[in-house]
């Protein structure tokens, strides 16, 4: 009888609900928030609405309805929220997370248990997979003193077995996102690691759980959650006092074996202070060169060589803007302020599909998010540079700003050198950064960055060289729902240099060069399911190059003014990738990028006789192009693939394949890069560079949770690599293609890395063996180098060994050391003499047949931290280091001079003696 009464009541309830649902109305909303929209609808239909105002955010709606059912309008208003509703007897009842059932399940009368809540908590959840968990929710809410987090929106018709739980985790004091934080569900094999924005994602069955976060720096925290459906959980953590007991912060446990990418290096920003570096300056990119596969051409050289690539084959991104020259002070310092840096990821094997335009690597640098809670800062004072970075909230928890600046006062060091040419030289630099963050709401945030750096140096009294970087970017992040996120980025960058000569013979001049680019990019992510996570987007950038102009200085200068036609080009791309979880052991990341490049006018291009080498004598036609007229197009698909397979719970095998295209070229006839090297865009006569790289590796984490080991190998094929004829004239050359050669290249090698991540003694041992070869062959003998056979490239340095370690003596004192060994760089030697037309000439060997002496260096450092009181004006530490303790005279380059008919070989060095420094660092 009791069940019959209930059945009749439910049937009546359904009938009433149906009659009300059929009612249709017309209404419009114009920039109306959800609460006002509900109130407006309430007045129109005459129903009473029941809800809590704090359930809603300040989202605005703009939509019109004509003769539409009430529930359709309500569903639109509640879209992307965790709020359900029921229309009953002239009332609209809104509920947070859970749904009110207006009918009983089919099996209700088949169960003899009179306790309905038991049926709801068990049978309904098993048979329909609908998370109706009221009894469980209420009982656990009491047990946890009310601190339980309901996630998602219950759907009575759902057939899902798992739901997506995501969110952002921030530091409670600084409001900065916490990256590399382990997040997992207790007693379930469900875990994730936060990314650089503090974002995490978990796939969790419906029900009641305990969500746990764990790291050395933030300890362990627990939160009770009840999962109704897809939803968000954002929260903050307090930094653990145990941080002072550790040097290396390791919270990305097992990421190295879990992720699909091969050949990815992440720099530990917080550990920079424990590595002794030249002149006491922390340097994120110099630390990168201690990792296998990343090298420089020599001490003080500009740029970086990654897996045998040239320095122009690295895409260096600073908050999404391209940095063309990342060096200060002859390459001794990088142009990246370490105090403002949040993360550095280097992709040398698996390059994501969203990145393009370079062959070898992507160095993705992100600045910190400014403190939204309180005023804070960091700085140091050293013998060469001073550095200060401050952060401040503009609107607490909503808007903040970061400002950083660094400058040198290095002239006193140069004047202290006994060498007269250096003593009279000058060198100075500065860089400045502004970062703005605005958290609009939980679904939208905005960030903007502006950066400028400038270098000036004078090696001789009559010349002043200068170069600068200018970058700016703005990025809008939007979360559509739990499955869809997107960002729109606008970035611009400019690099330029100048040479001012004020010397003898009235040849005074000012020579200038600049390159700039502006890019608009849409990047989106779609969580289709547990097995498929898509990333996709579109980008387009415009290049502009002023190849050079020279103007006379003063009325008496005999220099003729000259300029070379500007260059312009448009590069666009579409990209998509899918992270596929085939099973628990196999993970695949498959992507493709299609790029299209167009060289644009205005300008002129020479057409050369294909039966002759390119020269002024072989020009058969000159074509003129109007502004924005297409000169030449290039393009094609760029495939990206990587995969991971677990050989055991602690060992994984990874493979990768990259196909890349590069449309810009660095013009440098020097063995190493210099600040006055210029860039050239592909056009009618210069084809883009192309490369394919195959890589594989084995990765192991030991059971102690402290050690990790990786062994990687790679093989890279390249074509259309740019090189130069002997004695090439590169600056202000209107027909530069006549000085260029394009050929093939190949690089292969193996990399070994052993890391100890924590403990009183920590650090890493890295070793790499690599070969980089170039072949410049042609049908014309004059365009052949070394008879068209493969020869070692300028950056070929087969053996590279790095040992970096830190030992903590006490909580305040630690010592560190750094050892580096590299094979000497290739060089071309004079091997004889001969007479030609009565003059004695020097005979040189095949190109790069010999090598300069091997390079090795040993550095030591001591860190002395201040006391660890929590309440004090500023926390500080001293760094005392000695660079090149052994005083090794490592040659930067070898050159030859004719001394009264005798050919003599000389070598130049940057630091041939031990260099001690002391630096004071402070944090407030």
FENWOMO-V200291 format. One record per residue. N is the residue number from 1. RES is the residue in one letter. PSI is psi as a letter, one per 40 degrees, with the letter a starting at -180 (NA if undefined). Layout:
N	RES	PSI
N	RES	PSI
This chain:
1	X	d
2	X	d
3	X	d
4	X	d
5	X	d
6	X	d
7	X	d
8	X	d
9	X	d
10	X	d
11	X	d
12	X	d
13	X	d
14	X	d
15	X	d
16	X	d
17	X	d
18	X	d
19	X	d
20	X	d
21	X	d
22	X	e
23	X	h
24	X	i
25	X	i
26	X	h
27	X	i
28	X	i
29	X	h
30	X	h
31	X	f
32	X	h
33	X	i
34	X	d
35	X	d
36	X	d
37	X	d
38	X	d
39	X	d
40	X	d
41	X	d
42	X	d
43	X	d
44	X	d
45	X	e
46	X	e
47	X	i
48	X	h
49	X	h
50	X	h
51	X	i
52	X	h
53	X	d
54	X	e
55	X	e
56	X	i
57	X	a
58	X	f
59	X	i
60	X	h
61	X	i
62	X	h
63	X	i
64	X	i
65	X	i
66	X	h
67	X	f
68	X	i
69	X	i
70	X	d
71	X	d
72	X	d
73	X	d
74	X	d
75	X	d
76	X	d
77	X	d
78	X	e
79	X	i
80	X	f
81	X	i
82	X	f
83	X	h
84	X	i
85	X	i
86	X	h
87	X	h
88	X	h
89	X	f
90	X	e
91	X	i
92	X	h
93	X	h
94	X	h
95	X	i
96	X	h
97	X	c
98	X	i
99	X	i
100	X	h
101	X	h
102	X	e
103	X	i
104	X	i
105	X	i
106	X	d
107	X	e
108	X	d
109	X	e
110	X	e
111	X	h
112	X	e
113	X	h
114	X	e
115	X	g
116	X	d
117	X	d
118	X	d
119	X	d
120	X	d
121	X	d
122	X	c
123	X	d
124	X	d
125	X	d
126	X	d
127	X	d
128	X	e
129	X	f
130	X	h
131	X	g
132	X	g
133	X	f
134	X	d
135	X	d
136	X	d
137	X	d
138	X	d
139	X	d
140	X	d
141	X	d
142	X	d
143	X	d
144	X	f
145	X	f
146	X	e
147	X	g
148	X	i
149	X	h
150	X	h
151	X	h
152	X	i
153	X	h
154	X	h
155	X	h
156	X	d
157	X	e
158	X	i
159	X	e
160	X	i
161	X	d
162	X	i
163	X	i
164	X	h
165	X	h
166	X	i
167	X	a
168	X	i
169	X	h
170	X	i
171	X	h
172	X	d
173	X	d
174	X	e
175	X	e
176	X	i
177	X	i
178	X	h
179	X	i
180	X	f
181	X	h
182	X	h
183	X	h
184	X	i
185	X	h
186	X	h
187	X	e
188	X	i
189	X	f
190	X	h
191	X	i
192	X	i
193	X	h
194	X	i
195	X	a
196	X	e
197	X	e
198	X	e
199	X	i
200	X	i
201	X	h
202	X	i
203	X	h
204	X	h
205	X	i
206	X	i
207	X	a
208	X	h
209	X	i
210	X	h
211	X	h
212	X	h
213	X	i
214	X	h
215	X	i
216	X	d
217	X	d
218	X	e
219	X	a
220	X	h
221	X	i
222	X	i
223	X	h
224	X	h
225	X	i
226	X	h
227	X	h
228	X	d
229	X	a
230	X	h
231	X	i
232	X	i
233	X	h
234	X	i
235	X	i
236	X	i
237	X	i
238	X	h
239	X	h
240	X	i
241	X	e
242	X	e
243	X	d
244	X	e
245	X	e
246	X	i
247	X	d
248	X	h
249	X	h
250	X	h
251	X	e
252	X	f
253	X	h
254	X	e
255	X	d
256	X	d
257	X	e
258	X	d
259	X	i
260	X	d
261	X	i
262	X	i
263	X	f
264	X	h
265	X	h
266	X	h
267	X	h
268	X	h
269	X	d
270	X	d
271	X	e
272	X	d
273	X	e
274	X	e
275	X	h
276	X	h
277	X	i
278	X	h
279	X	f
280	X	e
281	X	h
282	X	h
283	X	h
284	X	d
285	X	d
286	X	d
287	X	d
288	X	d
289	X	e
290	X	e
291	X	i
292	X	h
293	X	e
294	X	h
295	X	i
296	X	i
297	X	e
298	X	i
299	X	h
300	X	e
301	X	i
302	X	i
303	X	i
304	X	i
305	X	h
306	X	h
307	X	f
308	X	e
309	X	i
310	X	i
311	X	d
312	X	e
313	X	e
314	X	h
315	X	h
316	X	h
317	X	h
318	X	h
319	X	f
320	X	e
321	X	i
322	X	h
323	X	h
324	X	d
325	X	h
326	X	f
327	X	i
328	X	i
329	X	f
330	X	f
331	X	e
332	X	d
333	X	i
334	X	i
335	X	e
336	X	h
337	X	h
338	X	d
339	X	d
340	X	e
341	X	h
342	X	d
343	X	i
344	X	h
345	X	h
346	X	h
347	X	h
348	X	e
349	X	d
350	X	h
351	X	h
352	X	i
353	X	d
354	X	e
355	X	i
356	X	i
357	X	e
358	X	i
359	X	d
360	X	d
361	X	i
362	X	h
363	X	h
364	X	h
365	X	h
366	X	h
367	X	i
368	X	i
369	X	h
370	X	i
371	X	h
372	X	e
373	X	d
374	X	i
375	X	h
376	X	i
377	X	i
378	X	i
379	X	i
380	X	i
381	X	h
382	X	a
383	X	d
384	X	d
385	X	i
386	X	i
387	X	h
388	X	h
389	X	h
390	X	i
391	X	i
392	X	h
393	X	h
394	X	d
395	X	h
396	X	h
397	X	e
398	X	d
399	X	h
400	X	i
401	X	i
402	X	h
403	X	h
404	X	i
405	X	i
406	X	i
407	X	i
408	X	i
409	X	f
410	X	e
411	X	d
412	X	d
413	X	d
414	X	d
415	X	d
416	X	e
417	X	h
418	X	d
419	X	h
420	X	d
421	X	d
422	X	d
423	X	d
424	X	e
425	X	i
426	X	i
427	X	h
428	X	i
429	X	i
430	X	i
431	X	i
432	X	i
433	X	h
434	X	h
435	X	h
436	X	h
437	X	h
438	X	h
439	X	g
440	X	d
441	X	a
442	X	e
443	X	e
444	X	h
445	X	i
446	X	h
447	X	i
448	X	i
449	X	h
450	X	h
451	X	i
452	X	h
453	X	i
454	X	h
455	X	i
456	X	h
457	X	i
458	X	h
459	X	d
460	X	i
461	X	e
462	X	e
463	X	h
464	X	h
465	X	i
466	X	i
467	X	i
468	X	i
469	X	h
470	X	h
471	X	i
472	X	i
473	X	i
474	X	h
475	X	h
476	X	h
477	X	h
478	X	h
479	X	h
480	X	d
481	X	a
482	X	e
483	X	d
484	X	h
485	X	i
486	X	i
487	X	i
488	X	h
489	X	h
490	X	h
491	X	i
492	X	i
493	X	i
494	X	h
495	X	h
496	X	i
497	X	i
498	X	i
499	X	h
500	X	h
501	X	h
502	X	g
503	X	a
504	X	i
505	X	f
506	X	f
507	X	f
508	X	h
509	X	i
510	X	h
511	X	h
512	X	i
513	X	i
514	X	i
515	X	h
516	X	i
517	X	i
518	X	h
519	X	h
520	X	h
521	X	h
522	X	h
523	X	h
524	X	i
525	X	h
526	X	h
527	X	g
528	X	d
529	X	a
530	X	d
531	X	e
532	X	h
533	X	h
534	X	i
535	X	h
536	X	i
537	X	a
538	X	i
539	X	i
540	X	h
541	X	i
542	X	h
543	X	i
544	X	h
545	X	h
546	X	g
547	X	e
548	X	i
549	X	i
550	X	h
551	X	i
552	X	i
553	X	h
554	X	i
555	X	d
556	X	e
557	X	h
558	X	e
559	X	h
560	X	h
561	X	i
562	X	i
563	X	i
564	X	i
565	X	h
566	X	i
567	X	i
568	X	i
569	X	i
570	X	h
571	X	h
572	X	i
573	X	i
574	X	i
575	X	i
576	X	i
577	X	i
578	X	h
579	X	h
580	X	h
581	X	g
582	X	d
583	X	a
584	X	d
585	X	d
586	X	h
587	X	h
588	X	i
589	X	h
590	X	h
591	X	i
592	X	i
593	X	h
594	X	h
595	X	i
596	X	h
597	X	h
598	X	h
599	X	h
600	X	i
601	X	i
602	X	i
603	X	i
604	X	i
605	X	h
606	X	i
607	X	h
608	X	i
609	X	h
610	X	e
611	X	e
612	X	i
613	X	i
614	X	h
615	X	i
616	X	d
617	X	e
618	X	e
619	X	h
620	X	e
621	X	i
622	X	h
623	X	h
624	X	i
625	X	i
626	X	i
627	X	h
628	X	e
629	X	h
630	X	h
631	X	d
632	X	i
633	X	i
634	X	i
635	X	a
636	X	i
637	X	i
638	X	h
639	X	i
640	X	h
641	X	h
642	X	i
643	X	i
644	X	h
645	X	h
646	X	h
647	X	d
648	X	i
649	X	d
650	X	e
651	X	h
652	X	i
653	X	h
654	X	i
655	X	i
656	X	i
657	X	h
658	X	h
659	X	h
660	X	i
661	X	h
662	X	h
663	X	e
664	X	i
665	X	i
666	X	h
667	X	h
668	X	h
669	X	e
670	X	i
671	X	d
672	X	i
673	X	i
674	X	i
675	X	d
676	X	e
677	X	i
678	X	i
679	X	i
680	X	h
681	X	i
682	X	i
683	X	a
684	X	d
685	X	e
686	X	h
687	X	i
688	X	i
689	X	i
690	X	i
691	X	i
692	X	h
693	X	h
694	X	h
695	X	i
696	X	i
697	X	i
698	X	h
699	X	h
700	X	h
701	X	h
702	X	i
703	X	d
704	X	e
705	X	e
706	X	d
707	X	i
708	X	i
709	X	h
710	X	i
711	X	h
712	X	i
713	X	i
714	X	i
715	X	h
716	X	h
717	X	h
718	X	i
719	X	i
720	X	f
721	X	i
722	X	h
723	X	a
724	X	i
725	X	i
726	X	h
727	X	f
728	X	h
729	X	h
730	X	d
731	X	h
732	X	f
733	X	h
734	X	d
735	X	f
736	X	d
737	X	d
738	X	e
739	X	e
740	X	i
741	X	i
742	X	h
743	X	a
744	X	i
745	X	i
746	X	i
747	X	i
748	X	i
749	X	i
750	X	i
751	X	h
752	X	h
753	X	h
754	X	h
755	X	i
756	X	h
757	X	d
758	X	i
759	X	i
760	X	d
761	X	h
762	X	i
763	X	a
764	X	i
765	X	h
766	X	h
767	X	h
768	X	i
769	X	h
770	X	i
771	X	h
772	X	h
773	X	i
774	X	i
775	X	h
776	X	g
777	X	i
778	X	i
779	X	e
780	X	h
781	X	d
782	X	e
783	X	e
784	X	i
785	X	h
786	X	f
787	X	f
788	X	e
789	X	i
790	X	i
791	X	i
792	X	h
793	X	i
794	X	d
795	X	e
796	X	h
797	X	g
798	X	d
799	X	h
800	X	h
801	X	h
802	X	h
803	X	h
804	X	h
805	X	i
806	X	h
807	X	h
808	X	h
809	X	d
810	X	a
811	X	d
812	X	e
813	X	h
814	X	i
815	X	i
816	X	i
817	X	i
818	X	h
819	X	h
820	X	h
821	X	h
822	X	i
823	X	i
824	X	i
825	X	i
826	X	i
827	X	i
828	X	h
829	X	i
830	X	h
831	X	e
832	X	a
833	X	i
834	X	i
835	X	h
836	X	h
837	X	f
838	X	e
839	X	i
840	X	h
841	X	i
842	X	h
843	X	h
844	X	i
845	X	i
846	X	i
847	X	h
848	X	f
849	X	d
850	X	i
851	X	i
852	X	i
853	X	i
854	X	i
855	X	h
856	X	i
857	X	i
858	X	h
859	X	i
860	X	i
861	X	i
862	X	h
863	X	h
864	X	h
865	X	i
866	X	i
867	X	i
868	X	f
869	X	h
870	X	d
871	X	h
872	X	i
873	X	d
874	X	i
875	X	h
876	X	i
877	X	i
878	X	i
879	X	h
880	X	h
881	X	i
882	X	h
883	X	h
884	X	f
885	X	d
886	X	e
887	X	f
888	X	h
889	X	g
890	X	h
891	X	h
892	X	d
893	X	i
894	X	h
895	X	i
896	X	i
897	X	i
898	X	h
899	X	g
900	X	f
901	X	e
902	X	h
903	X	h
904	X	h
905	X	h
906	X	i
907	X	i
908	X	i
909	X	i
910	X	d
911	X	h
912	X	e
913	X	i
914	X	h
915	X	h
916	X	i
917	X	i
918	X	h
919	X	h
920	X	h
921	X	i
922	X	i
923	X	h
924	X	NA
